[in-house]
Amino acid sequence: MPETPRTARPHYQPLPWDTAHYGMQVGRIDGSPRDAHALAEALDQARSAGARLVYFLHEPAFTVDEELLHGYGGRRVAGYVRLSRPLPPLPSEGLAPRPGLSLEVFAGPADDPHVLALGVGAGWLSRFRADSRLPAEKCDELYTIWTRRSILGELADETLVARLDGIPVGLVTYRARPAGCEIGLVGIAPAARGRGIGKALMAYAHGRMSALGHQRSDVVTQTENEGACRLYRGAGYTPVKQGAYYHFLLAEPPLAGEQSWTSR
């Protein structure tokens, strides 16, 4: 689901929605640990609270060493990059006409199978799919829910769809934030890739945002998603923040008399 702002002091934050979705207690480490010891303390807090799966967005302030990863069932699952671009006061990106291609603000049913499939496809290279320890079907279910709630206006202000000969082949969602717009889902049908659909959809999205008075657009993706990174850079975005996602699958707390990582 969309990123949540982090606080300065590292601590464990339970995530009720993720907990219900995965059927085990899930949370994240909020804040920016000053070193591996501070991260380990936060993970000990999570384990004591009964957490099984813990997310951590690492920024390049220190190295997450192999000993810590081994001690807490940690794994780097994906690189992280936030990109941003300014939006002109008025739409300025012309859309060259393409036979059979139409762009629209989607107003159809939230269970449209073509649109839901595009949303699921947006998660194929996500960190949830990249972590082989998590069920792939749970990732697909997560993105199905995200897409449906975006169509309903719960997680997005608008869901934009590209149709080729009447069939949905591209999807972009976005939501207004205090500092600008945040793009959520971007999905292009595999058979339609390499045909300028993504470029047309991004230009359409920028036009919609500008017309509503927004001045900036941000998007987050995985650095391993080379196609998405190319699309965003080609649409005028530049990286403003980078890091890496780690997932920790925690075991039970050490038994009495056993040594914890932080006491070594």
C-alpha positions as CSV (number, residue, x, y, z in Angstrom):
1,M,0.0,0.0,0.0
2,P,1.1,3.6,-0.3
3,E,4.1,4.7,1.6
4,T,3.7,6.3,5.1
5,P,5.9,9.1,6.4
6,R,8.5,8.0,8.9
7,T,9.5,9.5,12.2
8,A,13.1,10.2,13.4
9,R,13.4,7.7,16.3
10,P,13.4,4.0,15.3
11,H,10.6,2.0,16.8
12,Y,8.2,-0.8,15.8
13,Q,4.8,0.1,14.4
14,P,2.2,-2.6,14.0
15,L,0.2,-2.7,10.7
16,P,-3.3,-4.1,11.3
17,W,-4.3,-4.3,7.6
18,D,-1.1,-6.2,6.6
19,T,-1.6,-8.4,9.7
20,A,-5.1,-9.4,8.6
21,H,-4.0,-9.8,5.0
22,Y,-1.0,-12.2,5.7
23,G,-2.5,-13.9,8.7
24,M,0.4,-13.1,10.9
25,Q,1.5,-10.1,12.9
26,V,3.1,-7.6,10.5
27,G,4.7,-4.2,11.2
28,R,7.4,-1.9,10.1
29,I,10.4,-0.1,11.7
30,D,9.7,3.6,11.6
31,G,12.5,6.1,11.8
32,S,16.2,6.2,10.8
33,P,18.4,4.0,13.0
34,R,21.8,5.6,13.5
35,D,23.6,2.2,13.3
36,A,23.0,-1.6,13.2
37,H,22.7,-1.8,17.0
38,A,19.8,0.7,17.0
39,L,18.0,-1.3,14.2
40,A,18.5,-4.5,16.2
41,E,16.9,-2.9,19.3
42,A,13.9,-1.9,17.2
43,L,13.7,-5.5,15.8
44,D,13.9,-6.8,19.4
45,Q,11.0,-4.6,20.3
46,A,9.0,-6.0,17.3
47,R,9.8,-9.5,18.3
48,S,8.8,-8.9,21.9
49,A,5.5,-7.5,20.6
50,G,4.8,-10.8,18.7
51,A,5.7,-9.6,15.2
52,R,6.5,-12.2,12.6
53,L,7.1,-10.0,9.4
54,V,8.7,-6.6,9.7
55,Y,9.3,-4.1,6.9
56,F,12.2,-1.7,7.0
57,L,13.0,1.0,4.5
58,H,16.7,1.5,4.7
59,E,18.3,4.8,3.7
60,P,22.1,4.8,3.0
61,A,23.2,6.1,6.4
62,F,24.7,2.8,7.5
63,T,25.3,-0.8,6.3
64,V,22.9,-3.5,7.3
65,D,25.5,-6.2,7.9
66,E,25.1,-9.9,7.2
67,E,25.3,-10.9,10.9
68,L,22.3,-8.8,11.7
69,L,20.4,-10.2,8.7
70,H,21.1,-13.7,9.8
71,G,20.1,-13.0,13.4
72,Y,16.7,-11.6,12.5
73,G,15.8,-13.5,9.3
74,G,16.4,-10.4,7.2
75,R,16.6,-10.1,3.5
76,R,17.1,-7.1,1.1
77,V,14.1,-7.6,-1.2
78,A,14.2,-4.5,-3.5
79,G,15.8,-1.2,-4.2
80,Y,13.8,1.9,-3.6
81,V,13.7,5.1,-5.6
82,R,11.5,8.1,-5.3
83,L,11.3,10.3,-8.4
84,S,9.8,13.7,-8.9
85,R,9.0,16.3,-11.6
86,P,7.4,19.8,-11.6
87,L,4.1,20.2,-13.4
88,P,3.5,23.3,-15.5
89,P,0.6,25.6,-14.6
90,L,-1.2,24.4,-17.8
91,P,-1.0,21.1,-19.6
92,S,1.9,21.3,-22.1
93,E,2.5,17.7,-23.1
94,G,0.8,17.1,-26.4
95,L,-0.6,13.7,-27.2
96,A,-0.1,12.5,-30.7
97,P,-3.2,10.9,-32.1
98,R,-2.9,7.1,-32.3
99,P,-5.4,5.0,-34.2
100,G,-7.5,2.9,-31.8
101,L,-6.0,4.5,-28.6
102,S,-8.2,6.4,-26.2
103,L,-7.5,7.8,-22.7
104,E,-10.2,8.3,-20.0
105,V,-10.9,8.8,-16.4
106,F,-12.2,5.3,-15.6
107,A,-15.8,5.3,-14.4
108,G,-16.6,1.7,-14.8
109,P,-17.2,-1.0,-12.2
110,A,-14.6,-1.6,-9.5
111,D,-14.5,-5.3,-10.5
112,D,-13.8,-4.8,-14.2
113,P,-11.5,-7.8,-14.9
114,H,-9.3,-6.0,-17.5
115,V,-8.6,-3.1,-15.2
116,L,-8.0,-5.4,-12.1
117,A,-5.5,-7.4,-14.2
118,L,-3.6,-4.2,-15.0
119,G,-3.4,-3.4,-11.3
120,V,-2.2,-6.9,-10.5
121,G,0.4,-6.6,-13.2
122,A,1.7,-3.4,-11.6
123,G,2.8,-5.5,-8.7
124,W,4.8,-8.2,-10.6
125,L,8.1,-6.5,-9.7
126,S,7.1,-5.2,-6.3
127,R,8.9,-6.0,-3.1
128,F,6.1,-8.3,-2.0
129,R,6.6,-10.5,-5.1
130,A,10.4,-10.2,-4.9
131,D,10.4,-11.8,-1.4
132,S,10.0,-15.5,-2.2
133,R,9.1,-16.3,1.4
134,L,5.8,-14.5,0.9
135,P,2.9,-16.2,-1.0
136,A,2.7,-14.8,-4.6
137,E,-1.1,-15.1,-4.5
138,K,-1.1,-12.8,-1.5
139,C,0.7,-10.1,-3.5
140,D,-1.8,-10.5,-6.3
141,E,-4.6,-10.2,-3.9
142,L,-3.0,-7.1,-2.3
143,Y,-2.8,-5.4,-5.7
144,T,-6.3,-6.4,-6.6
145,I,-7.6,-4.7,-3.4
146,W,-5.4,-1.7,-4.1
147,T,-6.8,-1.4,-7.6
148,R,-10.4,-1.8,-6.6
149,R,-10.1,0.7,-3.8
150,S,-8.5,3.2,-6.2
151,I,-11.4,2.9,-8.6
152,L,-13.8,3.5,-5.7
153,G,-11.9,6.7,-4.8
154,E,-10.6,5.4,-1.5
155,L,-6.9,5.2,-2.4
156,A,-6.8,7.5,-5.5
157,D,-8.4,10.6,-6.7
158,E,-8.5,9.4,-10.2
159,T,-8.0,6.1,-12.1
160,L,-6.8,6.7,-15.6
161,V,-7.2,4.0,-18.3
162,A,-5.8,3.7,-21.8
163,R,-7.9,1.6,-24.2
164,L,-6.7,0.1,-27.4
165,D,-9.6,-0.8,-29.7
166,G,-11.9,-0.5,-26.7
167,I,-9.9,-2.9,-24.4
168,P,-8.2,-1.5,-21.3
169,V,-4.4,-1.9,-21.8
170,G,-2.9,0.7,-19.4
171,L,-3.6,2.1,-16.0
172,V,-2.4,5.0,-13.9
173,T,-3.7,6.1,-10.5
174,Y,-2.8,9.2,-8.5
175,R,-3.8,11.0,-5.4
176,A,-3.3,14.6,-4.3
177,R,-1.0,15.2,-1.3
178,P,-0.2,18.5,0.5
179,A,3.1,18.8,-1.4
180,G,1.8,17.6,-4.8
181,C,0.4,14.5,-6.5
182,E,1.5,10.9,-5.7
183,I,1.3,8.3,-8.5
184,G,0.2,5.0,-7.1
185,L,-0.3,2.2,-9.6
186,V,1.1,2.1,-13.1
187,G,0.4,-1.0,-15.2
188,I,0.6,-1.8,-18.9
189,A,-0.7,-5.0,-20.4
190,P,2.3,-7.2,-21.6
191,A,1.0,-7.4,-25.2
192,A,0.8,-3.6,-25.3
193,R,4.2,-2.7,-24.1
194,G,6.7,-0.9,-26.4
195,R,3.9,0.9,-28.2
196,G,3.9,4.2,-26.4
197,I,1.0,3.4,-24.1
198,G,2.8,4.2,-20.9
199,K,4.2,7.5,-22.3
200,A,0.7,8.6,-23.5
201,L,-0.8,7.7,-20.1
202,M,1.8,9.6,-18.2
203,A,1.3,12.7,-20.3
204,Y,-2.5,12.4,-19.8
205,A,-2.0,12.1,-16.1
206,H,0.2,15.2,-16.0
207,G,-2.4,17.1,-17.9
208,R,-5.1,16.1,-15.5
209,M,-3.0,17.0,-12.5
210,S,-2.0,20.4,-14.0
211,A,-5.6,21.2,-14.9
212,L,-6.6,20.7,-11.3
213,G,-3.9,23.1,-10.1
214,H,-1.2,20.7,-8.9
215,Q,2.4,21.7,-9.2
216,R,4.4,18.5,-8.7
217,S,4.2,14.8,-9.3
218,D,6.0,12.1,-7.3
219,V,6.3,8.4,-7.9
220,V,8.0,5.5,-6.1
221,T,9.3,2.3,-7.7
222,Q,11.8,-0.5,-7.3
223,T,15.2,0.2,-8.8
224,E,15.1,-3.4,-10.3
225,N,12.0,-2.3,-12.3
226,E,14.0,-1.1,-15.2
227,G,11.0,-0.6,-17.5
228,A,9.3,1.7,-14.9
229,C,12.5,3.7,-14.3
230,R,12.9,4.3,-18.0
231,L,9.3,5.4,-18.3
232,Y,9.5,7.9,-15.5
233,R,12.8,9.3,-16.6
234,G,11.5,9.6,-20.1
235,A,8.5,11.5,-18.7
236,G,10.7,14.1,-17.0
237,Y,11.2,12.6,-13.5
238,T,14.5,12.7,-11.6
239,P,15.4,10.7,-8.5
240,V,15.2,12.6,-5.2
241,K,15.6,9.8,-2.7
242,Q,17.0,6.2,-2.8
243,G,17.3,3.3,-0.4
244,A,16.4,-0.4,-0.1
245,Y,13.5,-2.4,1.3
246,Y,14.3,-5.1,3.8
247,H,11.9,-7.7,5.1
248,F,12.6,-9.5,8.4
249,L,10.9,-12.8,9.3
250,L,11.4,-13.0,13.0
251,A,11.8,-16.2,15.0
252,E,10.7,-16.5,18.6
253,P,12.5,-14.4,21.2
254,P,15.7,-16.0,22.7
255,L,15.0,-18.4,25.6
256,A,16.2,-17.5,29.0
257,G,20.0,-17.7,29.2
258,E,20.4,-17.3,25.4
259,Q,22.3,-14.4,24.0
260,S,20.5,-11.8,21.9
261,W,22.1,-10.0,18.9
262,T,22.2,-6.7,20.8
263,S,24.1,-8.2,23.8
264,R,26.9,-9.7,21.7
